[in-house]
Amino acid sequence: MFSVEVFVGAIIGSVFVSAYLTCLVAYIVFGRRRYKKLADGAAEREKGRHTDQPNRAPASQAQRNSFLDNYVPQPADDQTVKDRILILFDQVALHVENYYSPGPSFSSTRSPSSPSTQSAKLLSLYDSPCLPASAIPLVCDLKTRSSVIKQCLIRTVLSGIIPGLSSPSLPGRASFLPLGYTSYQQRLGTAANSAIDQALFQWRMLTAFVQRELSTTEKQSFVDSRNKHIANTIGIFNAAFGSYANPQYTDSERTGHLTRLIRAATDLEIFLFCQPCGFEFSWQESSAGQTVILPAVVKISDEHGCRLETDQIMVDAVTVDL
C-alpha cells in the first residue's frame, strides 16, 4: 500500500504537470494568434504600399494645382461672359445696318446691279461654306445684302481673334492677338484627352499671366502690330464692300467705327483666353434653307481645365433664310 505521503505527492505532481501542459498549450495557441495577427498586419502594410501608390497622384495633382493657383484668376460668371459676347455680335449687326443697310436714297443711287471687276475679285474671297451661293450675287440682291455682309464681317473679325483658327484664310488674316496667344490649338469637336486638355489649360493660364506681366514697351509693340493688321483688314473689306456702303456716312466714319469694333473684339477674345473655363466659337451646320450669320459660342471646359461631358451653349447661333 502506498503511503499517504506518496499519494499526496502523486497528486501534487499531476497538478504541476497539468498546469505545465495548460501553459504550453496556451502559449502555442496565443503565440499562433499573435503570429497570425502580425503576419496579417504585415500583409496589410504590404498591400497598402501597392494600393496607395495610385493615390499619390491626387496629392501630386494638388501640388500642381496649388502652384497653378498663383496664375489662375477667378472665373467670370456665365452671364458676364454671355453679355460680353452678345455686345460684340450686336455691334457687328448695328455696324452693317447703319453703314450698309439700303435706304431710299441708297437704293436709287448706290445699288449697282453688279460689282466692278476689282470688287468682284475681292468679294469672291469672302465666299464661305456657310453661304448658299457665292457672295457676289447675294450682295447684289437687296433682300440678302445686309445678312450676307454681316456674315462676311463677323467671319473677318473672328478670323483675326480666334487662336489657332484652321478655317480658310480671309483677306487680312493676320491675327489681332498677342503673338503668344496665336499658337493655342482649339479642341472643339475633338475626342476628349485629359492629358492634352490639362496641358493646354496650364499653357493657356501661364501664357495669359506672362502677357499681363510684359513691359510697357512690349505691350505697345503688340498694340502697334494689332493696329497695323486691323487697318489692313479694314482696307480690304472696304474695297470689297465699299460700293454698297451707306452714303450718309463718310468713309472715315465707317472705318473709324469698324476699327473700334475690331479692337473690342480683340479685347473680348483676350478676356475669354484668360478665363479658366474654355470657350469656343462654333459655326454650326445650317438646316435646309437656313444660313448661319452669327456663330454659337460654347463652353467646352470647366475652371479646372477639364472637358465638360456636354458642351454648354452660351450664345445660340443666329440663322436666316437666304
Backbone hydrogen bonds, N-H to C=O, Kabsch-Sander energy under -0.5 kcal/mol:
donor,donor_aa,acceptor,acceptor_aa,energy
7,F,3,S,-2.1
8,V,4,V,-2.8
9,G,5,E,-2.4
10,A,6,V,-2.2
11,I,7,F,-2.1
12,I,8,V,-2.7
13,G,9,G,-2.5
14,S,10,A,-2.4
15,V,11,I,-2.1
16,F,12,I,-2.2
17,V,13,G,-2.3
18,S,14,S,-2.6
19,A,15,V,-2.6
20,Y,16,F,-2.4
21,L,17,V,-2.8
22,T,18,S,-2.6
23,C,19,A,-2.5
24,L,20,Y,-2.4
25,V,21,L,-2.7
26,A,22,T,-2.6
27,Y,23,C,-2.7
28,I,24,L,-2.3
29,V,25,V,-3.0
30,F,26,A,-3.1
31,G,27,Y,-1.9
32,R,28,I,-2.2
33,R,29,V,-2.2
34,R,30,F,-2.7
35,Y,31,G,-2.7
36,K,32,R,-2.9
37,K,33,R,-2.7
38,L,34,R,-2.6
39,A,35,Y,-2.8
40,D,36,K,-3.1
41,G,37,K,-2.4
42,A,38,L,-2.3
43,A,39,A,-2.2
44,E,40,D,-2.6
45,R,41,G,-2.4
46,E,42,A,-2.4
47,K,43,A,-2.8
48,G,44,E,-2.7
49,R,45,R,-1.8
50,H,46,E,-0.9
50,H,47,K,-0.6
51,T,47,K,-3.2
52,D,48,G,-2.6
53,Q,50,H,-0.5
55,N,51,T,-0.6
56,R,52,D,-0.6
56,R,53,Q,-1.4
57,A,54,P,-1.7
59,A,55,N,-0.7
60,S,56,R,-2.4
61,Q,57,A,-3.6
62,A,58,P,-3.2
63,Q,59,A,-2.1
64,R,60,S,-2.2
65,N,61,Q,-3.1
66,S,62,A,-2.7
67,F,63,Q,-2.1
68,L,64,R,-2.6
69,D,65,N,-2.0
70,N,67,F,-1.1
71,Y,68,L,-2.4
72,V,68,L,-1.0
81,V,77,D,-1.8
82,K,78,D,-2.8
83,D,79,Q,-2.7
84,R,80,T,-2.1
85,I,81,V,-1.9
86,L,82,K,-2.5
87,I,83,D,-2.1
88,L,84,R,-1.5
89,F,85,I,-2.3
90,D,86,L,-2.6
91,Q,87,I,-2.2
92,V,88,L,-2.2
93,A,89,F,-2.3
94,L,90,D,-2.8
95,H,91,Q,-2.3
96,V,92,V,-1.9
97,E,93,A,-2.5
98,N,94,L,-2.5
99,Y,95,H,-2.7
100,Y,96,V,-2.1
101,S,96,V,-1.1
107,S,103,G,-2.7
108,S,104,P,-1.0
109,T,105,S,-1.5
110,R,106,F,-3.0
120,A,116,S,-3.0
121,K,117,T,-1.9
122,L,118,Q,-1.9
123,L,119,S,-3.2
124,S,120,A,-2.0
125,L,122,L,-1.1
126,Y,123,L,-1.9
127,D,124,S,-1.4
131,L,128,S,-1.8
138,L,134,S,-1.1
139,V,135,A,-2.3
140,C,136,I,-1.9
141,D,137,P,-1.2
142,L,140,C,-0.5
144,T,141,D,-0.9
145,R,141,D,-1.7
146,S,142,L,-0.5
148,V,144,T,-2.3
149,I,145,R,-2.6
150,K,146,S,-2.1
151,Q,147,S,-2.1
152,C,148,V,-2.7
153,L,149,I,-2.6
154,I,150,K,-2.7
155,R,151,Q,-1.9
156,T,152,C,-1.8
157,V,153,L,-2.7
158,L,154,I,-2.9
159,S,155,R,-2.0
160,G,156,T,-0.6
160,G,157,V,-1.2
161,I,157,V,-0.6
161,I,158,L,-0.9
162,I,158,L,-1.8
164,G,182,T,-0.9
165,L,162,I,-1.4
173,R,170,L,-1.0
176,F,160,G,-3.3
177,L,160,G,-0.6
181,Y,178,P,-1.2
182,T,178,P,-0.8
182,T,179,L,-0.9
183,S,180,G,-0.7
184,Y,181,Y,-1.6
186,Q,184,Y,-0.6
190,T,187,R,-2.1
197,D,193,N,-2.9
198,Q,194,S,-2.4
199,A,195,A,-2.0
200,L,196,I,-2.8
201,F,197,D,-2.3
202,Q,198,Q,-2.6
203,W,199,A,-2.4
204,R,200,L,-2.7
205,M,201,F,-2.4
206,L,202,Q,-2.3
207,T,203,W,-2.5
208,A,204,R,-2.3
209,F,205,M,-1.9
210,V,206,L,-2.6
211,Q,207,T,-2.3
212,R,208,A,-1.9
213,E,209,F,-1.3
214,L,211,Q,-1.2
219,K,215,S,-2.4
220,Q,216,T,-2.2
221,S,217,T,-1.7
222,F,218,E,-1.7
223,V,219,K,-2.1
224,D,220,Q,-2.5
225,S,221,S,-2.1
226,R,222,F,-3.0
227,N,223,V,-2.6
228,K,224,D,-1.8
229,H,225,S,-2.1
230,I,226,R,-2.6
231,A,227,N,-2.4
232,N,228,K,-2.0
233,T,229,H,-2.4
234,I,230,I,-2.7
235,G,231,A,-2.1
236,I,232,N,-1.8
237,F,233,T,-2.2
238,N,234,I,-3.0
239,A,235,G,-1.8
240,A,236,I,-1.8
241,F,237,F,-2.6
242,G,238,N,-1.9
244,Y,241,F,-2.0
245,A,242,G,-1.7
246,N,99,Y,-3.6
249,Y,246,N,-1.6
254,R,250,T,-2.3
255,T,251,D,-2.8
256,G,252,S,-2.6
257,H,253,E,-2.1
258,L,254,R,-2.0
259,T,255,T,-2.3
260,R,256,G,-2.0
261,L,257,H,-2.0
262,I,258,L,-2.4
263,R,259,T,-2.2
264,A,260,R,-2.1
265,A,261,L,-2.0
266,T,262,I,-2.4
267,D,263,R,-2.3
268,L,264,A,-2.1
269,E,265,A,-2.3
270,I,266,T,-2.3
271,F,267,D,-2.2
272,L,268,L,-2.6
273,F,269,E,-2.9
274,C,270,I,-1.8
275,Q,271,F,-0.6
275,Q,272,L,-0.9
278,G,301,S,-0.9
280,E,298,V,-2.4
282,S,296,A,-3.2
284,Q,282,S,-1.4
290,Q,287,S,-2.4
291,T,320,V,-2.7
293,I,318,V,-3.4
294,L,318,V,-1.5
296,A,282,S,-2.3
297,V,315,V,-2.1
298,V,280,E,-2.7
299,K,312,Q,-3.4
300,I,278,G,-2.7
300,I,298,V,-0.5
301,S,278,G,-1.1
302,D,306,C,-2.4
305,G,302,D,-1.9
308,L,300,I,-2.5
312,Q,299,K,-2.4
313,I,311,D,-0.6
314,M,297,V,-2.8
314,M,312,Q,-0.6
315,V,297,V,-1.9
318,V,294,L,-2.4
319,T,317,A,-0.5
320,V,291,T,-2.2
322,L,289,G,-0.6
322,L,320,V,-0.5
